[in-house]
Amino acid sequence: MSRFETPFVQRLRLLHPLVQAPMAGETATVELTLAASRAGALGSLGAAYFTPQRLRDSIRALKAGTERAFAVNLFIPVPWSRDPMREAAYAAEIAKAHATLKLPPPEPPQAFEENFDAQIAVVLEEAPPVFSCTFGAPDAALVKALQARDIYVIGTATHPAEARELERRGVDAILAQGAEAGGHRGTFLKPFEQAMIGSMALVPLLVDAVRLPVIAAGGIGDGRGVAAALCLGAQAAALGSSFLLAEECGTSAAYRAALQSVNNTGGDLETAITRAFSGRPARGLRNRFLEQIEGRENLLPDYPIPNAWSRPMRQAAAKQSDAEYLSLWAGQAAKLARPEKAAEIIARVMQQAHTCF
């Protein structure tokens, strides 16, 4: 068996030990997921913000578009409560951004998150080949129900303790999210600061901690990272930021311009962990709103309250091509992203990975 034909690859009948990481929000498109799966990777749809009907339509479109495996990713619900004082303070910060963007004053959101029970009911009914999740460990009963529908289940861990808990819940594989990863941190058993373990350390720790296939994620931007992940014992590598400039990705023009600006100037790409946009720690490019909230993040309302309050700001900023008020989620290797079709990205990455052995 070749180094690239891991049990994970064989189980899902992939051509490559690659996962196109799920990225929720504007980046989540059926087109990107389809393109990645058709090219032999595991395409993933970040559907956490989808309504149940949109989720159903998307799964059906994916099934109609490819016979290869694909994943649907959702957020496991986390406990949260409202604090009127913190919420009012955050609304005042959003109001400043609204004034800059020439928007009306912000209004309280009508809802803060999608109904997970309704979303998971759709997943069980439509039975995509793979279900992946983050922010927590799914109930063991839910894992069994998914597997009874022949759905392969992947959980996300940022610490060995989380990997062991996911294994106890019965998942089929674990995605090891290193500290370098873009987007929201998946930490659920520790304060996130205690689970900021880099991929080079986290992957072998999880490989040794559990008997399940481990997928490496975080700071993997090209074939060199894929090769390193496999050497560390991972059975596949997940790339997210590498697909932000893919033709099929839903990134706005302002988002793309922000990512490419460092390539055009030869500068360094700076990212930071912030709670500014959603209330949950996430890695993204530095911009004005991130810096506006910086230093006061412990005073923010619980996730998902800020996410709902900031959504009109982010949507307006995208329409106005103003990257200073967008959540520009990106990992530390995002500078390696190139504007190509998803299939071209996968071919380039795998060609480079092969030359490393």
N, C-alpha and C positions, 0 to 999 in steps of 0.2 A: 504493500500500500504506500502510495506517495505521501509525502509530508502534507500535501494539500487535501488529500482524501481522508479527512478525519471522520470519526463516527457521526459527528453532527452533520457534516456535509452529506454523508451517505444516507442518514436517516431522513433528511429533508430533500434528498435528490437534487442538491445544488451542484453547480459546475465549479464554484469557487468558495473558499472559506471566508466569505465576505457577507456582512450584513449592512444594508443601507439603514442607518439608525433612524428610528422614528423621531420626527421633529414636529411638535404640535404647533398650531397657529397658522400663520400665513404660508409657511413653508410646506404644509401638509397637502399634497396633491395626489390624486389617483394616478396621474400621468407619471410622476416620479417613481412611485411604488411599482407600477407596471414596467417601466423601463428597466429598473434595477432587477426585478425578477426575471424578465425576459432575457437579460444579459447573464443570468446564471447566479446572481447573488440572491440573498433573501431581502426582497423589498419590504419596507415597513411603512405603514400608514399611521402617523401620529394623530389619532382620532379623539383625543381627550376632550376637545372643545366642540365635537360634532353633536348635533341633535340626533336622537335615535333614528329618525327618518333618513337624515343625511348619511349616517353610519350604515344603515341597511342598503341604501342606494350605492354607496361606495364599495361595499363588500361584493355586491352583485356585479358591479362594473369590473372589479378586479377579477372575479371568477370568469366573467365573459371574455376578459382580455388576455388571460394567460392560464396555462395548465400547470405552471410552475408554482412552487410554494411562495406565499407572502404572509406577512404578519400584520395584525391590527393591534395597536398599542393604546392602552387606557391608563389613567391615573387611579390608583387605589385611593378611596376617600380617606382624608385625614380629619381628626377632630378639630373643630374651630369654634370660636365664640366671638361675639361682637362686643366691642368696647367703644361706646359713643365718643369719648374724648379723643381716642386715637384715630377713630374714623374721621372725625371732624378736622383733626390736624392734617391728616393725609388729604382730605378733600380740599383743604386750603392750598396745599402744594400743587394739586392737580389744577386748581383754579388759576394759579400763576401760569402754568403751561397753556391752559385754554386761552388766556388773554394774549399770550405770545402768538398762538396759532390763529387768533381772531375767531375763537369759538364762543358760543354762549357759556355762561357759568355751568359747571358740572351739576348733574342731577343724580340723586341716589339711584343706584342700579336696581332694576326690578328683580334680578336674580343674580346669584353669585357663581354658580357652577352647574354643569349638566347633571342630570340624574343618573348616577352610576348604575343603579339597579335596572333602569330602563335600557341603558347602553349595553349592559352585560346580557340582558335578555335577548337583545338583537344578536349579539355575538353567538350565544347558544343556539339561536334559531338558524342563523345563516352559516354557522360553522366554517369560518376561515381556517386555512391549514394551521396557522400559528396565532396564538394570542400572547402578547407580551405586556408587561405592566411595570410600573414604577411607583414610588412614594410609599410602598408598603408591601406586605406579604398577603396574597389572597387567601381567603379561608380554605382550609383543606377540603371542605365539602364542595366549594366552587371549583377547585382544581380538579377534583374527581369528576364533577359534572362536565367540565370542559373536555377532559380526556375521554369521557364516555362518548362524546361527539367526535372523537378522533382529532381533537385539537391539541397541538403540541404547545406546552405552556413554558414561557420564559419569564423569570423574575429578575429584578435588578438589585444588585448589592453593591454597597460602597465600603463594606467592612466584613471581615470573616464571620462575625456574629450574625450579620444579616444573611449571609450565604447559608449558614447552618440552619437558620430559621426557615428560609425558603425551602431548603431540602426537607426539613421536617414537615412542611406543608405539602410536599409531594410534587413540586414543579419538575419539569423535565430538563431544564438547563438554566444557567445563571449568567446574566450579563454583568461583568465586573466593570463598574463605572469609576474610572480613575479620576483624580482631582483635576486633571487637565481638560476634562470633557466640557463642551459647551452646553448651554441650556440648564434646566433645573437639576439640582442635586437630588438623587433618589434616596438619600439617607432616611432611615425610619426607626432605627433603634438607638442611635447615639445623637448627641448634639452634632450638627454637621461639621463643626470644626474638628471634632475627634475622628471624623471619617474622611478627612481630606488626604487620602492615601494615593500617591501617584501610581499610574498603571504598572510601571516596572516592578513595584513592590506588591501591588494588590493582586495582580494576576497569579503569580506563583503562590501567594498566600491562600487564595481561594481554591486553586487547583489542589493544594495540600489539605484544605479544610473540608472539602466535600467530594463526593464520588460522581458528581454530575458534570456534563460538559460545561466548560467555562468559555464565554465569549468576551474578548478583551475590547474595551472602549475607553476613549479618552486620550487625546494627543496622538491619535493614529491618523496621519494625513496622506500617506502614500504607501507604496509597496515595502519600503524599509520598515515602517511600523508594523505592517502585516507580518512580515518575516520575523520580526522581533517578538511579536505576540505569540506566534506559533512556537518559537524556541522556548518561550516561557511556560508552555504547556496549554495555552488556549487552543480551542478547536476551531475558532473563527475569530475574525476581527470586525468590529463595527466602526464604520466611518460615517460621521454626520456632517461636520463642517465642510468636508471635501465635496459634498453635494449641494452646498448653498448656492453655488454659481452654475449648477446644472441647468440646462435649458428647460427641463421639465419641472424644476423647483418653483415654488410660488413666491420666492423672495421678491420684494418690491424693488423698484429702480433705485430708491434711496439706500436700501439695505445693500444691494449689490455694489453701488458706488462706494459705500463706506468700506466694504470688504476689499475692493480693488484699489482703493486710494493708496494703501501702503505698498501695493505691488507697483503702482505707477510712480511713486516717489522713491522707492527703495528703502522706505522707513520700516520701523518695527511695528507689529500689530500688538496693541495693548488691550488686554482683557482684564476684567475684574469680577469678583463674586459680589452680587448685589441682591438686595430684597426690594429694590426701589419700584419695580414694575408690578410684581405679583405678590409680594409679601413672603415669598419662599426663596431661599438662596439659589441663584442661578448665575452662570458665567456668560458674560457678553462683552462686546466692545464698549469702551468708555465713551460716554457722551454727556451732554449737558444735564439731562434729567437724572441720570445716574449720579452725577456729581452734586446735583441739587439736594439729593436725599442722603448722600454719603455722610457717615458719622452719626446719623440719627435713625439708623435702620432698626435698632432695638425698640424704637417707639412706634413702629408701624403696626397697623392692625394685622390680625392673623390672615394667612393665605386661606381662601382665595379672594378676600375682600379687596385688597389693592388691585388685583388682576381685573376685577369687574369695574372698579372706579377708573382705572387707567385705560380701559379698552377704547372709549371714544377718542381720547388723546392720541393713542397709537394709530388708530384707523385714519384720523385726520392728518397726522404727520406723514403717513404713507402716501395719502393722496396729494399732499403738498410737497412731497419729496424732501421732507425735513428729517434727516436721520437723527437729529438731536433729541427727539422725543419718541423714538422707536426702541423697542426691546431688541437689540441687535445680538441675539444669542449666537455665540461662536466659541469654539474651543481654542486652546493654545496653539494648535497646529493649523488654524484657519488660513494662515498666509499661504499654505500649500494648495489651496483651492484654485481651480482653473475653470474658466467659462467653456464648458464642453457639454456634449450630450452625456447622459448618465452611462450609457453603454461604453462610450469612449473613456470615461473616468475609470470604469471597472477594468477595461482592457489595459489601460496604462498602468494602473495600480498593480494588477496581477503580473504584467510583464516585468515590472520592477521587482516584485516579490520573488519571482523565479530567479532573477539574476543574483539574489542574495544568498542562494544556496549552491 
